[in-house]
Amino acid sequence: MDKKQTPKRSKKEPKVEPEEYAVEKVLDQRLVNGKVEFFLKWKGFTEADNTWEPEENLNPELVSAFLEAQRNVKEKPVPVKRKSSTAEPETEAKKKDVTERPCGFTRNLEPERIIGAGASSGELMFLMKWKDSDVADLVPAREAHTRCPQVVISYYDERIAWIARPEDEAQ
């Protein structure tokens, strides 16, 4: 009769800890899928080795120092660039107007009709045309359902396709 031999276990292997690298400088910040990431320059590495790292992987003191530095940075004067004569110069005041203007139902306009629908960030959105306005806005469908249900119903009614069955045509 053969006996099964169990392999002898060697001494426990030491746990291998992941290497830690030193951050030379935090260069930038972004938001990806609701998580904050920071663009890092690593000590002893080239600019090509810079990486985006999630906030939870970083030392909180490093993050707070970067955020504080960002608050203290004064806006640098924008260098004057040549533009073609056909290009319309865009001032910072115009940029602010575009980003700060109310949109959607916050404009307190009456919806005229829904131009189209699509998904944005996993949510159904309607492109809404407003009465007495040439500007259309994307609005969440769930908000449109409660604020202007008749407009939503009209949109769906325009797009419904009835298919006639052969039995119905015979009668």
C-alpha positions in Angstrom: 0.0 0.0 0.0 1.3 3.4 -1.0 1.2 6.2 1.4 0.5 9.7 0.1 3.2 12.1 1.1 2.3 15.7 1.9 4.9 18.1 0.6 7.0 19.6 3.3 6.3 23.2 3.9 9.2 25.5 3.8 9.7 28.2 6.3 7.1 30.9 6.0 8.1 33.3 3.2 8.4 36.9 4.4 5.6 39.1 3.3 6.6 41.3 0.3 5.5 44.8 1.0 4.8 47.0 -2.0 7.5 49.5 -2.8 6.7 53.1 -1.8 7.9 55.9 -4.0 8.5 59.5 -3.0 6.4 62.3 -4.5 8.4 65.2 -5.6 5.4 67.5 -6.4 1.6 67.4 -7.0 1.0 69.0 -10.3 -2.7 68.8 -10.9 -6.1 67.5 -9.8 -9.1 66.0 -11.6 -12.4 64.2 -10.9 -12.9 60.8 -12.6 -16.1 58.8 -11.9 -16.7 60.8 -8.8 -13.2 60.2 -7.3 -10.5 62.8 -6.9 -7.2 62.0 -8.6 -3.9 63.9 -8.4 -1.2 64.2 -11.1 2.1 63.4 -9.4 5.8 64.0 -10.3 7.9 61.3 -8.7 11.3 61.9 -7.1 14.1 60.4 -9.3 11.8 59.9 -12.3 11.3 61.8 -15.5 8.2 63.8 -16.5 7.2 60.9 -18.7 6.7 58.8 -15.6 4.2 61.2 -14.0 0.9 59.5 -13.1 -2.6 60.1 -11.9 -3.2 58.6 -8.5 -6.4 58.4 -6.4 -6.6 60.6 -3.3 -6.8 57.6 -1.0 -3.3 56.5 -2.0 -1.7 59.7 -1.0 -0.6 61.3 2.3 -3.3 63.6 3.5 -0.7 66.3 4.4 0.5 66.3 0.8 -3.0 66.7 -0.6 -3.9 69.5 1.8 -0.6 71.3 1.0 -1.4 71.1 -2.7 -5.0 72.4 -2.2 -3.8 75.2 0.0 -1.2 76.2 -2.6 -3.9 76.2 -5.3 -6.0 78.6 -3.2 -3.1 81.0 -2.8 -2.0 81.0 -6.5 -2.9 84.2 -8.2 -4.1 84.1 -11.8 -1.2 84.6 -14.1 -1.7 87.2 -16.8 -2.8 85.5 -20.1 -0.1 86.1 -22.8 -1.4 87.9 -25.8 -1.7 85.6 -28.8 -2.2 86.5 -32.4 -5.5 85.5 -33.8 -6.8 85.5 -37.3 -8.9 88.5 -38.3 -11.9 86.3 -38.7 -11.7 84.9 -35.2 -13.9 86.7 -32.6 -11.9 87.6 -29.5 -13.3 85.9 -26.5 -13.1 87.9 -23.3 -13.1 86.4 -19.8 -16.4 88.2 -19.2 -18.0 86.2 -22.1 -16.6 83.0 -20.7 -18.1 83.7 -17.3 -21.5 84.5 -18.8 -21.5 81.2 -20.6 -20.6 79.1 -17.6 -22.7 81.0 -15.1 -25.9 81.4 -17.0 -28.9 79.4 -15.7 -29.9 76.4 -17.7 -32.8 74.0 -17.7 -35.8 74.6 -15.5 -33.8 77.2 -13.4 -34.4 79.6 -16.3 -38.1 79.7 -15.3 -39.2 79.4 -18.9 -42.1 77.4 -20.2 -41.1 74.3 -22.1 -42.2 74.2 -25.7 -41.3 70.7 -26.8 -38.6 68.0 -26.5 -36.2 68.0 -29.5 -34.4 64.8 -28.6 -33.4 62.4 -25.9 -30.1 60.7 -24.9 -28.1 59.3 -22.0 -25.6 61.4 -20.1 -23.7 59.9 -17.2 -26.1 56.9 -17.3 -29.2 59.1 -16.9 -31.9 59.8 -19.5 -31.8 63.4 -20.6 -34.1 65.4 -22.8 -33.0 68.3 -25.1 -35.7 70.8 -24.3 -36.8 73.7 -26.5 -38.2 76.6 -24.5 -40.9 79.1 -25.5 -39.6 82.6 -26.4 -36.0 81.3 -26.5 -33.6 80.1 -29.1 -31.4 78.2 -26.7 -32.2 74.6 -25.9 -31.0 72.9 -22.7 -30.4 69.3 -21.6 -32.7 68.5 -18.7 -33.0 65.2 -16.7 -35.9 63.2 -17.9 -37.1 62.5 -14.3 -37.4 66.3 -13.7 -39.2 66.8 -17.0 -41.7 64.0 -16.0 -42.7 65.9 -13.0 -42.5 69.5 -14.3 -44.0 69.1 -17.7 -45.6 65.7 -18.1 -47.8 66.8 -21.1 -44.7 67.8 -23.1 -43.1 64.4 -22.3 -46.3 62.6 -23.4 -46.4 64.6 -26.6 -42.7 63.6 -27.3 -43.5 59.9 -26.8 -46.7 60.1 -28.9 -44.9 61.6 -31.9 -42.4 58.7 -31.8 -44.7 55.7 -31.2 -44.9 53.2 -34.0 -48.0 51.1 -34.4 -47.5 47.8 -36.1 -50.6 46.3 -37.8 -51.0 42.6 -37.4 -52.3 40.6 -40.4 -55.3 39.4 -38.4 -56.4 43.0 -37.8 -56.1 43.9 -41.4 -58.4 41.0 -42.5 -61.3 42.3 -40.4 
